[in-house]
């Protein structure tokens, strides 16, 4: 929807044109289900990843109430469709801080969140402590620390890898695109 309208116009449309937003979300869910069905009838992917980027550094681009009102039902339809075809792992990729939306992601059936952007305070160790194994995690290695010396890199890795790898459900990688 951001590609169709731009972030600012979309943000206003949630308030000024709620019927249009609802229609867009339903269209996207219908379209996704229609175009993926032939492939899913022949293969079962290991996982599916929603590429959303629905947050910025300090929080999501929409409130939990807006997310619930406009996006949860279409998302749920898509996730139910994927699970009907045997896809167990549903990932959601969003930069920024989506923390207030994570309970809604879990309610919909999202099983993994990434990239756990450290600059946005998405600490994977804290998220693991809060959500346990209900939410697999990927990312969270601060790319800024990787630009420093070996000791800084070692400290970054030792701070995160042992507790996350020991508990399982974690794929170590950087917290965002590496320039």
Backbone as CSV, one residue per row, in Angstrom:
resi,resn,N_x,N_y,N_z,CA_x,CA_y,CA_z,C_x,C_y,C_z
1,UNK,0.827,-1.196,0.000,0.000,0.000,0.000,0.871,1.260,0.000
2,UNK,2.027,1.198,0.689,2.921,2.372,0.664,3.443,2.626,-0.732
3,UNK,3.677,1.569,-1.495,4.172,1.754,-2.867,3.112,2.393,-3.758
4,UNK,1.877,2.114,-3.472,0.795,2.697,-4.260,0.550,4.162,-3.904
5,UNK,0.653,4.492,-2.622,0.231,5.815,-2.156,1.348,6.659,-1.569
6,UNK,2.447,6.043,-1.176,3.478,6.751,-0.435,3.135,6.735,1.051
7,UNK,4.152,6.850,1.878,3.955,6.727,3.325,3.036,7.815,3.872
8,UNK,3.256,9.052,3.490,2.447,10.147,4.036,0.984,10.021,3.619
9,UNK,0.730,9.796,2.336,-0.648,9.661,1.873,-1.342,8.464,2.522
10,UNK,-0.630,7.367,2.652,-1.208,6.190,3.292,-1.546,6.480,4.751
11,UNK,-0.655,7.164,5.428,-0.895,7.492,6.835,-2.170,8.314,6.999
12,UNK,-2.377,9.288,6.134,-3.611,10.082,6.180,-4.821,9.242,5.797
13,UNK,-4.652,8.345,4.834,-5.789,7.558,4.330,-6.400,6.660,5.406
14,UNK,-5.608,6.208,6.362,-6.170,5.405,7.450,-7.291,6.168,8.159
15,UNK,-7.178,7.486,8.195,-8.182,8.329,8.852,-9.190,8.906,7.863
16,UNK,-8.691,9.370,6.707,-9.541,10.081,5.756,-10.277,9.171,4.781
17,UNK,-9.725,7.986,4.529,-10.316,7.072,3.547,-10.272,5.628,4.053
18,UNK,-10.850,5.355,5.198,-10.748,4.007,5.762,-11.345,2.924,4.861
19,UNK,-12.386,3.231,4.124,-12.972,2.231,3.221,-11.990,1.871,2.111
20,UNK,-11.251,2.850,1.614,-10.245,2.578,0.593,-9.138,1.687,1.151
21,UNK,-8.677,1.983,2.365,-7.626,1.159,2.981,-8.125,-0.269,3.150
22,UNK,-9.343,-0.415,3.648,-9.910,-1.759,3.825,-9.983,-2.490,2.493
23,UNK,-10.427,-1.800,1.457,-10.528,-2.418,0.125,-9.144,-2.808,-0.399
24,UNK,-8.148,-1.964,-0.171,-6.788,-2.273,-0.623,-6.253,-3.521,0.082
25,UNK,-6.449,-3.588,1.390,-5.938,-4.734,2.148,-6.642,-6.027,1.725
26,UNK,-7.942,-5.963,1.523,-8.679,-7.149,1.078,-8.250,-7.553,-0.329
27,UNK,-8.053,-6.562,-1.212,-7.583,-6.871,-2.566,-6.227,-7.568,-2.517
28,UNK,-5.319,-7.035,-1.710,-3.983,-7.641,-1.628,-4.059,-9.081,-1.128
29,UNK,-4.886,-9.338,-0.129,-5.034,-10.714,0.374,-5.634,-11.609,-0.702
30,UNK,-6.703,-11.150,-1.354,-7.328,-11.943,-2.431,-6.326,-12.234,-3.541
31,UNK,-5.593,-11.204,-3.948,-4.618,-11.344,-5.029,-3.539,-12.360,-4.655
32,UNK,-2.987,-12.227,-3.448,-1.949,-13.148,-3.001,-2.454,-14.590,-3.005
33,UNK,-3.625,-14.803,-2.457,-4.182,-16.154,-2.394,-4.393,-16.709,-3.789
34,UNK,-4.918,-15.894,-4.675,-5.187,-16.348,-6.044,-3.905,-16.711,-6.796
35,UNK,-2.896,-15.859,-6.700,-1.691,-16.114,-7.492,-0.793,-17.190,-6.898
36,UNK,-0.897,-17.456,-5.593,-0.031,-18.479,-5.000,-0.634,-19.875,-5.008
37,UNK,-1.934,-19.970,-5.143,-2.579,-21.282,-5.068,-2.016,-22.281,-6.070
38,UNK,-1.865,-21.936,-7.347,-1.323,-22.946,-8.285,0.051,-23.471,-7.878
39,UNK,0.924,-22.596,-7.398,2.261,-23.047,-6.977,2.174,-23.895,-5.723
40,UNK,1.353,-23.468,-4.761,1.258,-24.198,-3.500,0.585,-25.562,-3.670
41,UNK,-0.162,-25.738,-4.736,-0.740,-27.050,-5.015,0.320,-28.033,-5.517
42,UNK,1.492,-27.505,-5.909,2.557,-28.355,-6.430,3.770,-28.465,-5.514
43,UNK,4.017,-27.476,-4.694,5.186,-27.486,-3.815,4.800,-26.999,-2.426
44,UNK,5.627,-27.333,-1.431,5.436,-26.810,-0.080,6.726,-26.114,0.345
45,UNK,6.750,-24.782,0.292,7.946,-24.069,0.746,8.193,-24.299,2.235
46,UNK,9.450,-24.141,2.640,9.810,-24.298,4.048,9.224,-23.185,4.908
47,UNK,9.131,-21.991,4.339,8.612,-20.865,5.097,8.123,-19.794,4.133
48,UNK,7.412,-18.828,4.681,6.999,-17.656,3.914,7.416,-16.431,4.693
49,UNK,7.852,-15.399,3.986,8.312,-14.175,4.624,7.530,-12.982,4.095
50,UNK,6.823,-12.291,4.999,6.200,-11.014,4.655,7.273,-9.942,4.750
51,UNK,7.495,-9.189,3.675,8.412,-8.051,3.700,7.563,-6.801,3.881
52,UNK,7.516,-6.279,5.080,6.577,-5.213,5.382,7.205,-3.856,5.655
53,UNK,8.265,-3.800,6.425,8.829,-2.513,6.834,7.732,-1.551,7.287
54,UNK,7.017,-1.964,8.324,5.920,-1.134,8.807,6.252,-0.381,10.081
55,UNK,7.546,-0.089,10.268,7.947,0.678,11.443,9.148,1.552,11.106
56,UNK,9.377,2.494,11.960,10.577,3.325,11.875,11.306,3.199,13.209
57,UNK,12.295,4.010,13.438,13.199,3.805,14.572,12.495,3.759,15.924
58,UNK,11.466,4.563,16.131,10.861,4.642,17.459,9.514,3.941,17.576
59,UNK,9.023,3.365,16.510,7.744,2.663,16.608,7.129,2.389,15.257
60,UNK,5.987,1.708,15.250,5.331,1.364,13.997,4.720,2.579,13.305
61,UNK,4.493,2.438,12.009,3.883,3.502,11.220,2.376,3.597,11.436
62,UNK,1.803,2.625,12.132,0.389,2.657,12.470,0.217,2.079,13.867
63,UNK,-0.852,2.443,14.504,-1.074,2.001,15.875,-1.512,0.539,15.909
64,UNK,-1.391,-0.100,17.060,-1.936,-1.454,17.182,-3.436,-1.509,16.848
65,UNK,-4.181,-0.476,17.236,-5.612,-0.457,16.902,-5.836,-0.401,15.389
66,UNK,-5.051,0.419,14.691,-5.172,0.490,13.227,-4.757,-0.842,12.595
67,UNK,-3.691,-1.418,13.107,-3.240,-2.695,12.574,-4.344,-3.742,12.730
68,UNK,-4.931,-3.796,13.923,-5.995,-4.765,14.178,-7.193,-4.498,13.256
69,UNK,-7.574,-3.247,13.114,-8.762,-2.897,12.332,-8.592,-3.153,10.837
70,UNK,-7.444,-2.782,10.286,-7.278,-2.810,8.841,-6.488,-4.005,8.309
71,UNK,-5.578,-4.536,9.093,-4.627,-5.482,8.532,-4.731,-6.906,9.067
72,UNK,-5.245,-7.081,10.260,-5.217,-8.426,10.845,-6.061,-9.432,10.073
73,UNK,-7.250,-9.061,9.671,-8.093,-10.014,8.955,-7.475,-10.407,7.612
74,UNK,-7.016,-9.456,6.793,-6.352,-9.871,5.554,-5.095,-10.716,5.797
75,UNK,-4.277,-10.303,6.758,-3.103,-11.109,7.102,-3.517,-12.516,7.512
76,UNK,-4.527,-12.600,8.365,-4.967,-13.898,8.861,-5.443,-14.781,7.722
77,UNK,-6.138,-14.204,6.768,-6.588,-14.975,5.608,-5.388,-15.543,4.837
78,UNK,-4.367,-14.711,4.637,-3.173,-15.162,3.910,-2.445,-16.240,4.717
79,UNK,-2.270,-16.020,6.004,-1.568,-16.998,6.842,-2.339,-18.313,6.886
80,UNK,-3.655,-18.253,7.021,-4.460,-19.479,7.001,-4.301,-20.211,5.672
81,UNK,-4.258,-19.451,4.582,-4.042,-20.030,3.245,-2.693,-20.751,3.191
82,UNK,-1.655,-20.096,3.681,-0.316,-20.696,3.655,-0.268,-21.963,4.505
83,UNK,-0.864,-21.896,5.677,-0.850,-23.061,6.567,-1.672,-24.215,5.986
84,UNK,-2.729,-23.897,5.266,-3.541,-24.930,4.623,-2.682,-25.770,3.663
85,UNK,-1.665,-25.137,3.104,-0.766,-25.832,2.184,0.512,-26.318,2.868
86,UNK,0.517,-26.367,4.184,1.611,-26.998,4.915,2.770,-26.102,5.290
87,UNK,2.665,-24.814,5.071,3.757,-23.917,5.456,3.629,-23.631,6.951
88,UNK,4.623,-24.060,7.701,4.582,-23.934,9.160,5.202,-22.643,9.667
89,UNK,6.200,-22.147,8.961,6.981,-21.019,9.457,6.615,-19.754,8.686
90,UNK,6.075,-18.794,9.419,5.649,-17.530,8.832,6.518,-16.428,9.427
91,UNK,7.338,-15.827,8.579,8.249,-14.780,9.008,7.661,-13.416,8.675
92,UNK,8.029,-12.423,9.478,7.693,-11.044,9.167,8.966,-10.222,9.257
93,UNK,9.308,-9.577,8.153,10.484,-8.722,8.068,10.021,-7.284,8.188
94,UNK,10.461,-6.620,9.234,10.216,-5.187,9.342,11.387,-4.537,10.039
95,UNK,11.906,-3.530,9.404,12.895,-2.697,10.061,12.172,-1.866,11.111
96,UNK,12.929,-1.151,11.897,12.342,-0.279,12.897,11.851,-1.047,14.114
97,UNK,11.130,-0.334,14.964,10.666,-0.909,16.224,9.194,-1.302,16.104
98,UNK,8.947,-2.578,15.991,7.589,-3.119,15.869,7.112,-3.742,17.182
99,UNK,7.811,-3.484,18.257,7.575,-4.236,19.490,6.121,-4.221,19.957
100,UNK,5.418,-3.103,19.838,4.025,-3.073,20.299,3.102,-3.900,19.411
101,UNK,3.568,-4.270,18.220,2.754,-5.088,17.312,3.024,-6.583,17.457
102,UNK,4.097,-6.957,18.144,4.463,-8.371,18.232,3.334,-9.236,18.799
103,UNK,2.621,-8.823,19.834,1.503,-9.679,20.284,0.468,-9.926,19.183
104,UNK,0.235,-8.938,18.334,-0.701,-9.118,17.219,-0.114,-10.051,16.160
105,UNK,1.184,-9.933,15.906,1.834,-10.857,14.968,1.658,-12.298,15.447
106,UNK,1.918,-12.516,16.720,1.789,-13.861,17.276,0.345,-14.355,17.188
107,UNK,-0.592,-13.486,17.473,-2.010,-13.855,17.391,-2.390,-14.299,15.977
108,UNK,-1.790,-13.657,14.970,-2.092,-14.007,13.572,-1.416,-15.297,13.137
109,UNK,-0.356,-15.690,13.818,0.359,-16.892,13.432,1.754,-16.656,12.900
110,UNK,2.273,-15.438,13.023,3.668,-15.180,12.652,4.541,-15.948,13.635
111,UNK,5.552,-16.645,13.119,6.402,-17.476,13.969,7.836,-16.963,14.089
112,UNK,8.225,-15.991,13.240,9.589,-15.463,13.290,9.582,-13.991,12.912
113,UNK,10.403,-13.215,13.599,10.534,-11.788,13.303,11.999,-11.480,13.041
114,UNK,12.227,-10.650,12.040,13.582,-10.205,11.747,13.537,-8.854,11.088
115,UNK,14.568,-8.045,11.059,15.953,-8.308,11.416,16.344,-7.891,12.831
116,UNK,15.409,-7.520,13.702,15.743,-7.079,15.064,16.775,-5.955,15.012
117,UNK,16.337,-4.813,14.511,17.222,-3.672,14.288,17.624,-3.028,15.621
118,UNK,18.893,-3.105,15.934,19.395,-2.625,17.219,19.250,-1.110,17.347
119,UNK,19.469,-0.364,16.274,19.314,1.094,16.328,17.879,1.495,16.669
120,UNK,16.936,0.580,16.492,15.531,0.827,16.824,15.142,0.149,18.144
121,UNK,16.119,-0.284,18.909,15.912,-0.913,20.224,15.159,-2.237,20.140
122,UNK,15.401,-3.000,19.097,14.795,-4.326,18.951,15.825,-5.380,19.366
123,UNK,16.122,-5.420,20.637,17.137,-6.314,21.190,16.627,-7.756,21.202
124,UNK,17.256,-8.650,20.448,16.754,-10.021,20.380,16.831,-10.774,21.705
125,UNK,17.801,-10.445,22.560,17.884,-11.114,23.860,16.680,-10.719,24.717
126,UNK,16.347,-9.448,24.730,15.175,-8.989,25.479,13.890,-9.590,24.899
127,UNK,13.786,-9.613,23.569,12.589,-10.180,22.936,12.460,-11.666,23.254
128,UNK,13.577,-12.394,23.268,13.536,-13.814,23.620,13.069,-13.989,25.059
129,UNK,13.582,-13.145,25.955,13.161,-13.229,27.352,11.673,-12.926,27.502
130,UNK,11.166,-12.036,26.692,9.757,-11.650,26.783,8.829,-12.673,26.128
131,UNK,9.197,-13.201,24.958,8.284,-14.051,24.194,8.681,-15.522,24.166
132,UNK,9.831,-15.836,24.739,10.263,-17.226,24.756,10.339,-17.796,23.349
133,UNK,10.021,-19.055,23.231,10.102,-19.722,21.929,8.847,-19.531,21.087
134,UNK,7.882,-18.743,21.592,6.710,-18.451,20.774,7.087,-17.661,19.535
135,UNK,8.218,-16.956,19.588,8.660,-16.136,18.475,10.120,-16.440,18.168
136,UNK,10.356,-17.073,17.027,11.730,-17.255,16.572,12.262,-15.895,16.137
137,UNK,13.561,-15.738,16.182,14.184,-14.460,15.859,15.328,-14.658,14.886
138,UNK,15.559,-13.641,14.099,16.667,-13.637,13.155,17.251,-12.235,13.175
139,UNK,18.567,-12.137,13.201,19.197,-10.829,13.165,19.658,-10.371,14.531
140,UNK,19.706,-9.064,14.701,20.051,-8.490,15.985,21.531,-8.330,16.258
141,UNK,22.388,-8.678,15.310,23.815,-8.412,15.478,24.054,-7.004,14.949
142,UNK,24.446,-6.109,15.821,24.562,-4.690,15.499,25.635,-4.452,14.440
143,UNK,25.200,-4.053,13.258,26.144,-3.823,12.153,27.148,-2.730,12.482
144,UNK,26.787,-1.801,13.343,27.709,-0.723,13.712,28.893,-1.268,14.495
145,UNK,28.640,-2.304,15.322,29.731,-2.908,16.097,30.701,-3.655,15.188
146,UNK,30.195,-4.121,14.058,31.053,-4.869,13.135,32.041,-3.975,12.395
147,UNK,31.877,-2.661,12.514,32.822,-1.728,11.894,33.989,-1.395,12.818
148,UNK,33.942,-1.928,14.034,34.960,-1.613,15.029,36.036,-2.694,15.053
149,UNK,36.829,-2.703,16.097,37.931,-3.662,16.199,37.429,-5.049,16.598
150,UNK,38.334,-6.009,16.575,37.981,-7.406,16.886,37.363,-7.568,18.272
151,UNK,37.849,-6.810,19.235,37.319,-6.934,20.585,35.855,-6.484,20.647
152,UNK,35.530,-5.390,19.979,34.142,-4.908,19.952,33.233,-5.929,19.268
153,UNK,33.730,-6.513,18.184,32.955,-7.534,17.479,32.741,-8.742,18.383
154,UNK,33.801,-9.189,19.035,33.719,-10.339,19.938,32.705,-10.068,21.052
155,UNK,32.766,-8.884,21.638,31.829,-8.532,22.712,30.390,-8.549,22.213
156,UNK,30.158,-8.012,21.040,28.805,-8.003,20.471,28.291,-9.428,20.278
157,UNK,29.135,-10.273,19.733,28.708,-11.650,19.479,28.515,-12.433,20.774
158,UNK,29.403,-12.263,21.736,29.280,-13.003,22.994,28.106,-12.534,23.848
159,UNK,27.723,-11.281,23.673,26.579,-10.752,24.413,25.262,-11.380,23.918
160,UNK,25.217,-11.733,22.639,23.948,-12.181,22.055,23.916,-13.660,21.684
161,UNK,24.975,-14.147,21.100,24.911,-15.513,20.558,24.706,-16.597,21.607
162,UNK,25.466,-16.635,22.704,25.248,-17.750,23.641,23.804,-17.869,24.148
163,UNK,23.186,-16.789,24.668,21.823,-16.997,25.178,20.810,-17.312,24.085
164,UNK,20.998,-16.757,22.905,20.031,-16.989,21.827,20.216,-18.357,21.180
165,UNK,21.453,-18.735,20.935,21.687,-20.042,20.315,21.371,-21.174,21.277
166,UNK,21.656,-20.976,22.566,21.359,-22.020,23.556,19.862,-22.294,23.662
167,UNK,19.045,-21.258,23.480,17.600,-21.453,23.603,16.954,-21.909,22.298
168,UNK,17.685,-21.830,21.193,17.144,-22.276,19.911,16.192,-21.252,19.314
169,UNK,15.770,-21.518,18.080,14.842,-20.611,17.427,15.456,-19.267,17.090
170,UNK,16.743,-19.270,16.771,17.431,-18.028,16.449,18.409,-18.273,15.316
171,UNK,18.398,-17.348,14.345,19.367,-17.375,13.244,20.212,-16.116,13.365
172,UNK,21.506,-16.266,13.617,22.348,-15.076,13.765,22.655,-14.430,12.418
173,UNK,22.419,-13.152,12.346,22.782,-12.350,11.199,22.720,-10.890,11.627
174,UNK,23.148,-10.006,10.751,23.151,-8.588,11.105,21.735,-8.061,11.237
175,UNK,21.635,-6.909,11.876,20.336,-6.339,12.216,19.711,-5.499,11.103
176,UNK,20.359,-5.403,9.987,19.841,-4.608,8.883,20.811,-4.775,7.725
177,UNK,20.512,-4.189,6.625,21.404,-4.268,5.477,22.769,-3.681,5.833
178,UNK,23.815,-4.363,5.410,25.165,-3.874,5.640,25.572,-3.007,4.452
179,UNK,25.897,-1.725,4.715,26.290,-0.853,3.604,27.605,-1.294,2.984
